Amino acid sequence: MAINLEKGQRQSIAAPKFTVGLGWDSNSSNTGSSFDLDASVFLVGANGKIPNDNHFIYYNNLKSPDQAVIHAGDNLTGDGDGDDEKIYIDLSKISSDVNEISFVVTIHHADTKRQNFGQIRNSFIRILDESNVELVKYELDEDFSIETAVEFGRIYKRNEEWKFEAVGIGMKGGLQDYLNKYN
C-alpha cells in the first residue's frame, strides 16, 4: 500500500531500481495557448551543485553519464490520466559524487504564454517499484499562482540511506531559477 506524504515529509526508499512518475492536469486554458509542462532532474553533489551540465537531465539530455537516471521523454500535452512524464532510477549505478536527485517541473514558455502553476491542478509525484506498485505519493495541494516552476520532490542520501522528501516549493523565474540554484 502506498504511503501518501504531506509537504516536507520524508520516507526511506529501499528499492534500488524504481520509476518516478510525475503528473498534472491543466485547467481549460484561459490564456489562449495549450500547456506544455516539462520534468527536469538535477543530480546534485555534496556542495548542492551539479558536477557538470551532463548532470541536468531533461528532454534534450535524457540520460545521466552513469546511466543511473533515464528520462522517458517529453510529453507535450499532458493529456490523459496517470503519469505524464517518467524518470527511471537505478541507485546501484549512481555515481558516488551524487548525493541528491531533485525533480522539477516547469511550464514551457510560461512567460510568453502568460501561464503559471495556479492554472495547473492534480499535480503529483510518486515512486513505483519494478512491479509498478506505488511506494510513495505526494499530491501538491498548494495554489502556486505566480510560480512557473515547482520542485515536486527530491531523493537524497544520508548515512548511506536514500530517502524521498515531498518538497512542493515553487519559483516564479521558471527553469532559469533552478539552473541558477544548482549551477
Protein Blocks (a to p, Z undefined) as FASTA:
>chain_A
ZZdddehiacddfbfbdcddddddddddfkhpacddddddddddfkopafblklpccfkl
mbcfklpaccebjcfklpaehjfbdcdddfklpcfkbcbdcdddddehklmnopafklgg
hiacddddfkopafbdcddfbdcfkbcbdcfbdcddeehiacdddfkpacfkljmlmmmm
mZZ
